[in-house]
């Protein structure tokens, strides 16, 4: 991958695959969310998140994963699966109570036995045009609201961050140019 925070993807029979290269962060989480949401909207019932090359995750990235997982769990037959999270990433998810929304290294997944082949076939995610600062602020706010919604501990832990982000979004909305028409 050419960038420090890259995402590669693949669509297969019965699942879609997202692989994070480098740190999972606010810088690449919007791509994960965009691709994941588009696949779910198009009928996908299983997202696989490959963290084998993910060097760490920030709260925005974990909020996006949780948002996608919750969306899939609300669908009959929906599954959100993680492969090779590593100790550090798994501990981060567990510390926030997010692991309960995810199947971690499921032994009977339809992709078992094909992981190396799948990883070789993945393509870099084609990034959409850059979002503006208001869209980025909304994205980060939504991720942190998701983290806060899943349990009381997170609500307490992220309350100041959510308030700060709400203020930032409100300020950016006031200063955001209105489309003509």
N, CA, C and O of each residue as an XYZ file, in Angstrom:
724
protein
N       0.842     -1.173      0.000
C       0.000      0.000      0.000
C       0.890      1.239      0.000
O       1.970      1.239      0.591
N       0.439      2.265     -0.649
C       1.278      3.442     -0.833
C       1.136      4.471      0.276
O       2.035      5.294      0.450
N       0.061      4.458      1.021
C      -0.093      5.454      2.069
C       0.024      4.797      3.431
O      -0.112      3.582      3.570
N       0.274      5.613      4.415
C       0.464      5.119      5.774
C      -0.836      4.562      6.354
O      -0.798      3.665      7.196
N      -1.962      5.069      5.924
C      -3.248      4.674      6.485
C      -4.152      4.167      5.369
O      -5.126      4.832      5.015
N      -3.852      3.022      4.822
C      -4.567      2.530      3.655
C      -5.630      1.497      4.008
O      -5.553      0.803      5.023
N      -6.605      1.428      3.143
C      -7.681      0.451      3.240
C      -7.730     -0.294      1.913
O      -7.681      0.319      0.847
N      -7.826     -1.605      1.982
C      -8.046     -2.385      0.765
C      -9.311     -3.208      0.967
O      -9.691     -3.535      2.092
N      -9.949     -3.532     -0.145
C     -11.278     -4.138     -0.080
C     -11.421     -5.277     -1.084
O     -10.637     -5.413     -2.024
N     -12.441     -6.085     -0.852
C     -12.820     -7.129     -1.789
C     -14.265     -7.532     -1.535
O     -14.748     -7.482     -0.404
N     -14.938     -7.926     -2.590
C     -16.324     -8.388     -2.496
C     -16.348     -9.831     -2.973
O     -15.868    -10.142     -4.063
N     -16.905    -10.706     -2.156
C     -16.931    -12.138     -2.427
C     -18.343    -12.663     -2.236
O     -19.218    -11.966     -1.723
N     -18.545    -13.870     -2.647
C     -19.851    -14.515     -2.456
C     -20.080    -14.726     -0.963
O     -19.396    -15.532     -0.332
N     -21.037    -14.006     -0.405
C     -21.402    -14.181      0.995
C     -20.721    -13.265      1.991
O     -21.052    -13.305      3.176
N     -19.777    -12.437      1.552
C     -19.122    -11.510      2.472
C     -18.333    -10.454      1.697
O     -17.974    -10.638      0.534
N     -18.080     -9.340      2.388
C     -17.194     -8.305      1.864
C     -16.059     -8.151      2.861
O     -16.252     -8.314      4.066
N     -14.870     -7.836      2.349
C     -13.645     -7.824      3.149
C     -13.055     -6.422      3.145
O     -12.970     -5.776      2.101
N     -12.649     -5.960      4.318
C     -11.990     -4.664      4.471
C     -10.715     -4.908      5.267
O     -10.760     -5.470      6.362
N      -9.584     -4.488      4.722
C      -8.314     -4.676      5.410
C      -7.679     -3.314      5.682
O      -7.574     -2.468      4.794
N      -7.265     -3.127      6.916
C      -6.614     -1.883      7.330
C      -5.110     -2.113      7.358
O      -4.627     -3.053      7.988
N      -4.378     -1.247      6.671
C      -2.917     -1.273      6.658
C      -2.434     -0.057      7.426
O      -2.754      1.071      7.049
N      -1.677     -0.255      8.485
C      -1.243      0.863      9.314
C      -2.276      1.128     10.391
O      -3.046      0.239     10.757
N      -2.291      2.322     10.885
C      -3.198      2.665     11.981
C      -4.622      2.877     11.485
O      -4.848      3.540     10.473
N      -5.573      2.308     12.207
C      -6.986      2.587     11.976
C      -7.313      3.874     12.711
O      -7.253      3.921     13.939
N      -7.657      4.911     11.974
C      -7.803      6.217     12.606
C      -8.921      7.034     11.958
O      -9.591      6.592     11.025
N      -9.092      8.240     12.491
C     -10.052      9.173     11.912
C      -9.693      9.470     10.460
O     -10.554      9.883      9.684
N      -8.429      9.264     10.085
C      -7.992      9.559      8.725
C      -8.497      8.546      7.703
O      -8.681      8.900      6.538
N      -8.722      7.316      8.100
C      -9.196      6.315      7.138
C     -10.531      5.686      7.524
O     -11.081      4.892      6.761
N     -11.051      6.026      8.681
C     -12.303      5.406      9.130
C     -13.498      5.776      8.253
O     -14.435      4.989      8.117
N     -13.469      6.966      7.661
C     -14.604      7.344      6.798
C     -14.664      6.446      5.562
O     -15.749      6.202      5.034
N     -13.520      5.954      5.097
C     -13.504      5.044      3.947
C     -14.092      3.690      4.324
O     -14.829      3.081      3.549
N     -13.753      3.228      5.529
C     -14.313      1.969      6.033
C     -15.826      2.107      6.151
O     -16.573      1.218      5.743
N     -16.267      3.219      6.708
C     -17.697      3.447      6.881
C     -18.407      3.553      5.527
O     -19.470      2.966      5.328
N     -17.820      4.290      4.619
C     -18.427      4.469      3.294
C     -18.588      3.132      2.571
O     -19.663      2.822      2.058
N     -17.515      2.347      2.533
C     -17.577      1.055      1.855
C     -18.522      0.101      2.587
O     -19.356     -0.552      1.960
N     -18.392      0.022      3.911
C     -19.254     -0.868      4.686
C     -20.727     -0.532      4.523
O     -21.548     -1.421      4.294
N     -21.063      0.739      4.640
C     -22.464      1.149      4.479
C     -22.979      0.857      3.072
O     -24.120      0.426      2.905
N     -22.146      1.088      2.065
C     -22.603      0.824      0.691
C     -22.853     -0.666      0.483
O     -23.809     -1.044     -0.194
N     -22.009     -1.510      1.055
C     -22.203     -2.963      0.920
C     -23.470     -3.410      1.645
O     -24.231     -4.220      1.116
N     -23.702     -2.892      2.847
C     -24.905     -3.258      3.596
C     -26.142     -2.786      2.846
O     -27.119     -3.526      2.734
N     -26.108     -1.568      2.334
C     -27.230     -1.031      1.567
C     -27.525     -1.896      0.343
O     -28.679     -2.032     -0.064
N     -26.477     -2.481     -0.240
C     -26.644     -3.356     -1.407
C     -26.925     -4.805     -1.033
O     -26.849     -5.686     -1.890
N     -27.246     -5.066      0.224
C     -27.688     -6.392      0.633
C     -26.656     -7.277      1.298
O     -26.960     -8.420      1.637
N     -25.447     -6.784      1.494
C     -24.424     -7.601      2.157
C     -24.836     -7.878      3.596
O     -25.334     -6.992      4.290
N     -24.625     -9.107      4.034
C     -24.991     -9.499      5.394
C     -23.777     -9.868      6.240
O     -23.920    -10.171      7.425
N     -22.589     -9.848      5.646
C     -21.383    -10.199      6.397
C     -20.222     -9.302      5.968
O     -19.803     -9.312      4.810
N     -19.715     -8.528      6.925
C     -18.510     -7.739      6.704
C     -17.386     -8.376      7.507
O     -17.554     -8.721      8.677
N     -16.236     -8.524      6.856
C     -15.045     -9.041      7.510
C     -14.026     -7.912      7.570
O     -13.668     -7.329      6.546
N     -13.567     -7.613      8.769
C     -12.562     -6.577      8.962
C     -11.251     -7.275      9.306
O     -11.141     -7.952     10.328
N     -10.277     -7.101      8.450
C      -8.970     -7.741      8.587
C      -8.019     -6.750      9.249
O      -7.658     -5.729      8.663
N      -7.618     -7.068     10.481
C      -6.743     -6.182     11.240
C      -5.321     -6.731     11.353
O      -4.551     -6.293     12.208
N      -4.978     -7.678     10.502
C      -3.666     -8.316     10.591
C      -2.512     -7.339     10.402
O      -1.424     -7.567     10.931
N      -2.726     -6.259      9.662
C      -1.685     -5.250      9.451
C      -2.050     -3.907     10.082
O      -1.464     -2.875      9.754
N      -3.017     -3.935     10.982
C      -3.459     -2.717     11.669
C      -2.592     -2.522     12.909
O      -2.581     -3.367     13.804
N      -1.876     -1.422     12.957
C      -0.919     -1.176     14.034
C      -1.542     -0.548     15.275
O      -0.853     -0.347     16.274
N      -2.812     -0.242     15.226
C      -3.522      0.357     16.345
C      -4.789      1.014     15.848
O      -4.965      1.215     14.646
N      -5.678      1.350     16.778
C      -6.965      1.951     16.393
C      -7.271      3.111     17.325
O      -7.105      2.997     18.539
N      -7.714      4.218     16.764
C      -8.168      5.304     17.612
C      -9.669      5.149     17.858
O     -10.313      4.265     17.292
N     -10.207      6.003     18.695
C     -11.613      5.872     19.081
C     -12.557      6.095     17.905
O     -13.611      5.463     17.845
N     -12.214      6.963     16.984
C     -13.071      7.183     15.809
C     -13.173      5.902     14.991
O     -14.269      5.509     14.592
N     -12.058      5.256     14.742
C     -12.049      4.012     13.971
C     -12.884      2.944     14.679
O     -13.681      2.255     14.043
N     -12.701      2.809     15.993
C     -13.478      1.812     16.739
C     -14.964      2.160     16.745
O     -15.808      1.264     16.722
N     -15.288      3.440     16.777
C     -16.693      3.843     16.711
C     -17.322      3.477     15.379
O     -18.482      3.066     15.331
N     -16.566      3.623     14.298
C     -17.059      3.247     12.969
C     -17.275      1.736     12.897
O     -18.303      1.285     12.393
N     -16.321      0.955     13.392
C     -16.496     -0.500     13.399
C     -17.750     -0.888     14.179
O     -18.519     -1.746     13.746
N     -17.946     -0.259     15.315
C     -19.106     -0.560     16.148
C     -20.403     -0.159     15.460
O     -21.395     -0.885     15.529
N     -20.401      0.979     14.804
C     -21.587      1.428     14.076
C     -21.969      0.430     12.986
O     -23.141      0.085     12.839
N     -20.983     -0.031     12.226
C     -21.246     -1.030     11.181
C     -21.722     -2.346     11.793
O     -22.653     -2.973     11.288
N     -21.082     -2.757     12.874
C     -21.471     -4.006     13.538
C     -22.916     -3.931     14.029
O     -23.688     -4.868     13.826
N     -23.280     -2.842     14.664
C     -24.648     -2.688     15.171
C     -25.660     -2.666     14.027
O     -26.754     -3.218     14.144
N     -25.287     -2.030     12.933
C     -26.184     -1.995     11.778
C     -26.419     -3.415     11.247
O     -27.550     -3.788     10.935
N     -25.352     -4.192     11.149
C     -25.490     -5.568     10.658
C     -26.257     -6.452     11.640
O     -27.069     -7.278     11.224
N     -26.007     -6.286     12.930
C     -26.694     -7.108     13.921
C     -28.204     -6.862     13.937
O     -28.968     -7.715     14.389
N     -28.629     -5.712     13.452
C     -30.058     -5.393     13.385
C     -30.741     -6.071     12.200
O     -31.965     -6.035     12.079
N     -29.946     -6.688     11.328
C     -30.458     -7.360     10.134
C     -30.441     -8.860     10.377
O     -29.457     -9.400     10.883
N     -31.513     -9.525     10.023
C     -31.568    -10.978     10.169
C     -30.408    -11.618      9.401
O     -30.265    -11.414      8.196
N     -29.600    -12.378     10.097
C     -28.458    -13.035      9.469
C     -27.231    -12.169      9.330
O     -26.238    -12.602      8.746
N     -27.271    -10.951      9.851
C     -26.131    -10.044      9.735
C     -24.978    -10.464     10.631
O     -25.185    -10.880     11.771
N     -23.754    -10.351     10.104
C     -22.557    -10.725     10.861
C     -21.452     -9.704     10.622
O     -21.243     -9.226      9.506
N     -20.768     -9.393     11.686
C     -19.606     -8.507     11.629
C     -18.448     -9.294     12.211
O     -18.452     -9.620     13.399
N     -17.454     -9.605     11.384
C     -16.375    -10.490     11.796
C     -15.025     -9.791     11.717
O     -14.741     -9.058     10.769
N     -14.203    -10.030     12.729
C     -12.837     -9.527     12.748
C     -11.886    -10.701     12.581
O     -12.100    -11.775     13.143
N     -10.835    -10.484     11.802
C      -9.802    -11.491     11.662
C      -8.464    -10.887     12.070
O      -8.127     -9.763     11.696
N      -7.718    -11.655     12.839
C      -6.363    -11.300     13.268
C      -6.248     -9.909     13.881
O      -5.448     -9.097     13.416
N      -7.044     -9.617     14.931
C      -6.945     -8.276     15.516
C      -5.638     -8.032     16.275
O      -5.232     -6.884     16.455
N      -4.984     -9.099     16.715
C      -3.781     -8.929     17.531
C      -4.163     -8.549     18.951
O      -5.277     -8.094     19.210
N      -3.229     -8.743     19.857
C      -3.497     -8.495     21.282
C      -3.869     -7.049     21.575
O      -4.835     -6.778     22.289
N      -3.099     -6.129     21.021
C      -3.315     -4.714     21.329
C      -4.685     -4.227     20.847
O      -5.410     -3.574     21.597
N      -5.037     -4.540     19.607
C      -6.326     -4.100     19.073
C      -7.483     -4.787     19.791
O      -8.506     -4.160     20.065
N      -7.324     -6.062     20.095
C      -8.375     -6.781     20.815
C      -8.576     -6.170     22.195
O      -9.710     -5.988     22.638
N      -7.494     -5.857     22.866
C      -7.593     -5.238     24.195
C      -8.293     -3.883     24.105
O      -9.097     -3.546     24.974
N      -7.997     -3.107     23.066
C      -8.665     -1.811     22.885
C     -10.172     -1.989     22.733
O     -10.954     -1.251     23.332
N     -10.573     -2.971     21.931
C     -12.004     -3.241     21.741
C     -12.654     -3.711     23.038
O     -13.751     -3.277     23.386
N     -11.971     -4.596     23.743
C     -12.510     -5.125     25.003
C     -12.610     -4.034     26.061
O     -13.579     -3.999     26.820
N     -11.618     -3.139     26.122
C     -11.633     -2.068     27.121
C     -12.872     -1.185     26.991
O     -13.362     -0.639     27.980
N     -13.370     -1.050     25.770
C     -14.565     -0.222     25.542
C     -15.844     -1.064     25.439
O     -16.922     -0.523     25.193
N     -15.727     -2.374     25.626
C     -16.899     -3.251     25.569
C     -17.447     -3.434     24.165
O     -18.627     -3.743     24.002
N     -16.624     -3.252     23.158
C     -17.089     -3.307     21.767
C     -17.037     -4.712     21.187
O     -17.734     -5.005     20.216
N     -16.231     -5.571     21.761
C     -16.056     -6.938     21.252
C     -17.361     -7.735     21.251
O     -17.491     -8.699     20.497
N     -18.318     -7.350     22.075
C     -19.581     -8.090     22.149
C     -20.420     -7.934     20.874
O     -21.359     -8.700     20.657
N     -20.095     -6.970     20.049
C     -20.833     -6.750     18.803
C     -20.183     -7.456     17.613
O     -20.676     -7.369     16.488
N     -19.074     -8.158     17.867
C     -18.262     -8.688     16.772
C     -17.928    -10.159     16.990
O     -17.729    -10.607     18.119
N     -17.870    -10.899     15.886
C     -17.331    -12.251     15.934
C     -15.835    -12.118     15.672
O     -15.427    -11.592     14.636
N     -15.027    -12.590     16.599
C     -13.578    -12.418     16.473
C     -12.945    -13.763     16.110
O     -13.054    -14.740     16.850
N     -12.282    -13.786     14.952
C     -11.658    -14.998     14.413
C     -12.607    -16.199     14.459
O     -12.258    -17.240     15.016
N     -13.806    -16.063     13.876
C     -14.767    -17.170     13.930
C     -14.228    -18.410     13.208
O     -13.797    -18.320     12.059
N     -14.252    -19.560     13.875
C     -13.645    -20.763     13.288
C     -14.404    -21.335     12.090
O     -13.811    -22.031     11.265
N     -15.699    -21.054     11.980
C     -16.499    -21.647     10.903
C     -16.912    -20.637      9.835
O     -17.884    -20.862      9.114
N     -16.193    -19.547      9.730
C     -16.525    -18.511      8.744
C     -16.341    -19.050      7.321
O     -15.494    -19.912      7.089
N     -17.136    -18.542      6.367
C     -17.054    -19.035      4.986
C     -15.735    -18.723      4.293
O     -15.438    -19.304      3.249
N     -14.952    -17.834      4.841
C     -13.679    -17.447      4.240
C     -12.500    -18.236      4.800
O     -11.376    -18.086      4.320
N     -12.736    -19.069      5.801
C     -11.651    -19.886      6.381
C     -11.035    -20.751      5.291
O     -11.748    -21.310      4.457
N      -9.735    -20.857      5.298
C      -9.031    -21.646      4.300
C      -8.703    -20.874      3.037
O      -8.006    -21.387      2.161
N      -9.201    -19.630      2.928
C      -8.972    -18.810      1.733
C      -8.340    -17.466      2.065
O      -8.240    -16.601      1.195
N      -7.917    -17.281      3.295
C      -7.453    -15.971      3.750
C      -6.287    -15.456      2.907
O      -6.317    -14.307      2.465
N      -5.275    -16.267      2.677
C      -4.123    -15.806      1.885
C      -4.542    -15.399      0.478
O      -4.096    -14.372     -0.033
N      -5.388    -16.193     -0.140
C      -5.874    -15.883     -1.492
C      -6.660    -14.582     -1.491
O      -6.465    -13.735     -2.363
N      -7.542    -14.421     -0.522
C      -8.349    -13.197     -0.429
C      -7.446    -11.979     -0.274
O      -7.629    -10.979     -0.967
N      -6.487    -12.056      0.619
C      -5.585    -10.914      0.858
C      -4.813    -10.535     -0.399
O      -4.541     -9.355     -0.622
N      -4.456    -11.513     -1.219
C      -3.741    -11.229     -2.462
C      -4.640    -10.561     -3.500
O      -4.157     -9.815     -4.351
N      -5.929    -10.823     -3.434
C      -6.875    -10.292     -4.420
C      -7.422     -8.908     -4.066
O      -8.046     -8.264     -4.910
N      -7.206     -8.448     -2.858
C      -7.776     -7.173     -2.424
C      -7.249     -6.019     -3.263
O      -6.112     -6.036     -3.735
N      -8.093     -5.032     -3.434
C      -7.758     -3.830     -4.209
C      -7.787     -2.617     -3.277
O      -8.573     -2.578     -2.331
N      -6.931     -1.632     -3.546
C      -6.992     -0.396     -2.754
C      -8.376      0.244     -2.898
O      -8.966      0.258     -3.979
N      -8.866      0.763     -1.796
C     -10.160      1.438     -1.842
C     -10.022      2.722     -2.635
O      -9.132      3.532     -2.375
N     -10.900      2.904     -3.598
C     -10.905      4.121     -4.413
C     -11.590      5.224     -3.621
O     -12.808      5.224     -3.439
N     -10.793      6.141     -3.167
C     -11.268      7.183     -2.263
C     -12.147      8.173     -2.999
O     -11.831      8.633     -4.096
N     -13.272      8.488     -2.352
C     -14.191      9.497     -2.878
C     -13.537     10.872     -2.792
O     -12.523     11.047     -2.115
N     -14.120     11.835     -3.477
C     -13.590     13.197     -3.344
C     -13.521     13.593     -1.864
O     -14.354     13.183     -1.056
N     -12.539     14.373     -1.543
C     -12.304     14.765     -0.158
C     -13.541     15.423      0.440
O     -14.179     16.273     -0.180
N     -13.856     15.010      1.650
C     -14.979     15.623      2.356
C     -14.512     16.935      2.972
O     -13.324     17.135      3.225
N     -15.460     17.809      3.203
C     -15.087     19.085      3.816
C     -14.976     18.935      5.332
O     -15.289     17.881      5.885
N     -14.533     19.986      5.989
C     -14.282     19.915      7.430
C     -15.556     19.664      8.223
O     -15.500     19.026      9.274
N     -16.708     20.147      7.752
C     -17.970     19.886      8.441
C     -18.319     18.404      8.364
O     -18.724     17.812      9.365
N     -18.168     17.799      7.191
C     -18.450     16.368      7.053
C     -17.511     15.538      7.928
O     -17.943     14.572      8.557
N     -16.234     15.905      7.971
C     -15.281     15.189      8.825
C     -15.672     15.319     10.295
O     -15.634     14.339     11.038
N     -16.042     16.511     10.708
C     -16.435     16.730     12.104
C     -17.682     15.916     12.445
O     -17.758     15.327     13.524
N     -18.653     15.876     11.543
C     -19.854     15.059     11.766
C     -19.500     13.578     11.867
O     -20.049     12.854     12.697
N     -18.578     13.138     11.017
C     -18.150     11.740     11.024
C     -17.527     11.368     12.377
O     -17.882     10.347     12.966
N     -16.610     12.190     12.858
C     -15.942     11.923     14.131
C     -16.955     11.993     15.279
O     -16.899     11.177     16.199
N     -17.868     12.946     15.232
C     -18.914     13.047     16.258
C     -19.774     11.796     16.271
O     -20.025     11.237     17.339
N     -20.231     11.343     15.111
C     -21.085     10.150     15.045
C     -20.364      8.932     15.616
O     -20.970      8.136     16.333
N     -19.085      8.781     15.307
C     -18.316      7.645     15.824
C     -18.265      7.676     17.352
O     -18.403      6.638     18.000
N     -18.071      8.846     17.920
C     -17.985      8.951     19.378
C     -19.359      8.833     20.046
O     -19.463      8.339     21.168
N     -20.405      9.282     19.363
C     -21.756      9.071     19.888
C     -22.071      7.572     19.919
O     -22.698      7.084     20.859
N     -21.634      6.853     18.892
C     -21.831      5.399     18.871
C     -21.130      4.750     20.046
O     -21.717      3.909     20.727
N     -19.882      5.124     20.297
C     -19.152      4.570     21.440
C     -19.878      4.872     22.751
O     -19.963      4.018     23.634
N     -20.392      6.078     22.868
C     -21.095      6.484     24.083
C     -22.406      5.730     24.263
O     -22.825      5.465     25.390
N     -23.047      5.387     23.164
C     -24.345      4.709     23.219
C     -24.258      3.263     23.692
O     -25.247      2.725     24.191
N     -23.108      2.624     23.550
C     -23.048      1.182     23.802
C     -22.953      0.812     25.268
O     -23.342     -0.296     25.636
N     -22.450      1.695     26.122
C     -22.461      1.389     27.557
C     -22.202      2.646     28.379
O     -21.683      3.643     27.876
N     -22.575      2.575     29.653
C     -22.472      3.731     30.553
C     -21.031      4.175     30.763
O     -20.758      5.372     30.852
N     -20.111      3.224     30.841
C     -18.687      3.554     31.037
C     -18.193      4.431     29.894
O     -17.516      5.434     30.123
N     -18.530      4.054     28.666
C     -18.107      4.851     27.511
C     -18.782      6.210     27.502
O     -18.174      7.210     27.120
N     -20.033      6.247     27.920
C     -20.750      7.522     27.945
C     -20.016      8.512     28.848
O     -19.853      9.682     28.502
N     -19.581      8.030     30.002
C     -18.821      8.875     30.921
C     -17.467      9.237     30.322
O     -17.053     10.396     30.352
N     -16.778      8.229     29.774
C     -15.433      8.435     29.250
C     -15.393      9.420     28.082
O     -14.450     10.202     27.959
N     -16.416      9.384     27.225
C     -16.399     10.207     26.015
C     -17.312     11.433     26.092
O     -17.475     12.130     25.091
N     -17.908     11.713     27.247
C     -18.868     12.824     27.333
C     -18.228     14.166     26.957
O     -18.834     14.953     26.229
N     -17.018     14.432     27.441
C     -16.358     15.701     27.103
C     -15.993     15.771     25.629
O     -16.098     16.827     25.004
N     -15.562     14.641     25.075
C     -15.210     14.602     23.653
C     -16.452     14.862     22.808
O     -16.402     15.626     21.844
N     -17.575     14.223     23.169
C     -18.816     14.408     22.412
C     -19.275     15.865     22.489
O     -19.681     16.442     21.480
N     -19.213     16.452     23.663
C     -19.610     17.862     23.805
C     -18.726     18.770     22.945
O     -19.217     19.667     22.259
N     -17.418     18.521     22.995
C     -16.490     19.330     22.203
C     -16.791     19.169     20.705
O     -16.800     20.150     19.961
N     -17.037     17.930     20.271
C     -17.330     17.687     18.858
C     -18.674     18.283     18.448
O     -18.805     18.796     17.336
N     -19.674     18.223     19.328
C     -20.963     18.861     19.028
C     -20.780     20.357     18.842
O     -21.354     20.945     17.926
N     -19.991     20.969     19.697
C     -19.714     22.408     19.569
C     -18.988     22.704     18.269
O     -19.288     23.690     17.596
N     -18.027     21.846     17.910
C     -17.289     22.033     16.662
C     -18.215     21.923     15.454
O     -18.136     22.733     14.531
N     -19.095     20.918     15.460
C     -20.042     20.746     14.352
C     -20.963     21.967     14.271
O     -21.198     22.494     13.183
N     -21.475     22.410     15.398
C     -22.370     23.582     15.403
C     -21.654     24.820     14.876
O     -22.226     25.584     14.099
N     -20.400     25.022     15.296
C     -19.625     26.173     14.825
C     -19.393     26.075     13.317
O     -19.540     27.066     12.601
N     -19.035     24.899     12.839
C     -18.779     24.709     11.408
C     -20.075     24.872     10.594
O     -20.046     25.390      9.477
N     -21.204     24.430     11.156
C     -22.473     24.598     10.439
C     -22.817     26.075     10.277
O     -23.311     26.488      9.228
N     -22.559     26.864     11.307
C     -22.832     28.307     11.235
C     -21.949     28.972     10.179
O     -22.378     29.907      9.503
N     -20.722     28.490     10.043
C     -19.762     29.100      9.110
C     -19.751     28.428      7.753
O     -19.061     28.890      6.845
N     -20.495     27.356      7.593
C     -20.492     26.604      6.345
C     -21.306     27.345      5.289
O     -22.449     27.724      5.546
N     -20.737     27.556      4.111
C     -21.497     28.274      3.067
C     -22.714     27.467      2.635
O     -22.645     26.252      2.450
N     -23.819     28.167      2.483
C     -25.053     27.534      2.034
C     -25.030     27.416      0.507
O     -24.610     28.344     -0.184
N     -25.488     26.258     -0.023
C     -25.535     26.129     -1.491
C     -26.541     27.121     -2.077
O     -27.594     27.382     -1.497
N     -26.191     27.656     -3.226
C     -27.099     28.587     -3.891
C     -28.213     27.836     -4.567
O     -28.029     26.700     -5.003
N     -29.357     28.454     -4.658
C     -30.419     27.793     -5.397
C     -31.695     28.111     -4.883
O     -32.706     27.631     -5.397
